[in-house]
Amino acid sequence: MERQDEQHDLKMGLAMVWRSTRRLRSRQLLLACLCLLAAAGCQQAGLYQASSLPPQFAAPRYGNLQNVDLSQLAQATSNSQVLYPGDVVEVSIVTGIEKGTPAVWKGRVTDDGAINVPLVGPVVVAGLELTQAELAVRSESIRRGKYISPNVSVILTQRRTNRITVVGAVEEPGTHELPASSCDVLSSIVMAGGLSEEAGTIVEIRRPPRQVTPASYNGNVAAATPPRAERIDLEQVAVGQQRDYRLEDGSTVMVMKKPKRFVHVIGLVKKSGQYEMPTEQELRLLDAIALGGGRTLELADKVHIIRRAPGQSTPVVIQASVRAAKRDNASNIRLAASDVISVEETTTTFVVGTVREFIRFGFSAAIPGL
């Protein structure tokens, strides 16, 4: 079908040339054109057709944050009444025999999860709600013989916070403090003002080094492990990839910017060059030709897309047709970064272009319609 269209275009072009050269009193130029038509080559072997391109050579779909559910980055909501290591509490114990105002003790929950209550000693409260912590302190004070029937009050005065540094494509990069009980990737991005317009779908998390004590501990200082880094693809998060998105104190969250992607448009176009691909929508064959200013000849129909597919050592060549792309969206293929789009010279375009230039510069006679 494409072959018949090309021959039809050539015949139409030759007809126009014939009318424009009747006054030249010579048919030698047209005979040369007919010889070129007879020498037209067949389709090259090894090409892939745009309309039936194998899936492994198709352009990937690039991420769009508008379709990403960022709530997947949040950890499960924590109970606001539960105590955690690092929280600051106030503890008061009333026995009924006090002469004045009962003393209030203020302390921090240790990394072991305990608070050191005066007279009573350490009591584990991490993971307990405030009312449960009160019962734990009361129970331990009675068990240890410090009080007979005390009334205990435990009040949370300050949550432990983590310092998280957020950099990259966010509105307010910097170091932010977040409650340790709800410190996750989503909270850190929200504290940084949200994602900027430049944000891509890749987020890198760099966790601080850990202090590790060797199994054969002999009093030496614990060794520090190297910082740990991991990458999150927000598109994978959106499809339900479950991971631990909690952050430790001293973590760094880096939101990567969208990578700039380009295609190259060459051949029979008015403005050959490199063009940046849009970030929020796909670029197709006809769009790329339009970026190149359109075709120099409307008869130019054959297009080659040179693409280096992932995992392939050599590029593949995809043959397309402008005519087919206008008729069928499958032929108007989606382009990938670094594609080279070449509007090809054919027998038709060579003959008509040569004749047009010959007449234009030799006789100053333009060919209508070209």
C-alpha angles and dihedrals in degrees: 000000000000089000092054091048091052093050090047091052091049093051090050091049092049091050091056091046090050092055091048095050102042090104092055090079089220133096097185093103092055092048088055090051091052090052089054090051091054090051094054109135129231125247112293118250119247097036123131120221116234093224093056103030114161112248093242090064097045118115113259121246110246123224123266116196090206087074096046122103102216092185086083087073092065122092122229113292110265125224108259090213096057120100122227134187109281095030117130117227139178117224125193127179119200120192100171095243097083115123094205141017111323114254117254118213120203121201146146128251106248126229086260088060097249137119119214104227116196112256091001101062129211117352122183110234105151111121092022128112116240094260090048090050090053090053091047092053092045092048094049093046090054094042091051092048096244098120135014104211110348129176108228127199124191118187125184109226104168136015120223110253133208123215108227125183115213119191139162126043100009130113097241111025117190143084117314134183118231130179107265091225092062103027109137140134095270093050091050092052091047091050088052091058096262132277119323125227089261094059118123129196097265121092121182121205120200113192122199121255118271126229108239123190113211117244090242093055111185101168097283120137114271115258121240120233118225117267112277121230131189136170128225123202105208090207090059089049089055092057092054106269101165118217140145108269097175117125130219126219109281096025122145124217116199119190108203120224120240108272114242111244127198140189127200120227117196142152125049096008129114097236114030114193151095118305130190116239119232115259101216101040139038124261119224135193098267090046091056093049089050090052087055090058095259130279123318088221123033087213090064104106109148116092131181121202112199110203135174104213120206111273094015120119094202129040122253125227119225118196117213139171126223089212092052092045090057091051101040130034091210089062091047088072127199112253129228130215113281094018115152112218112198121185097210132227111239135180089265096051093042094052096043093041092049093048092046093052091043093054094039096053099028101043105007090236116137121211110236116240098020 
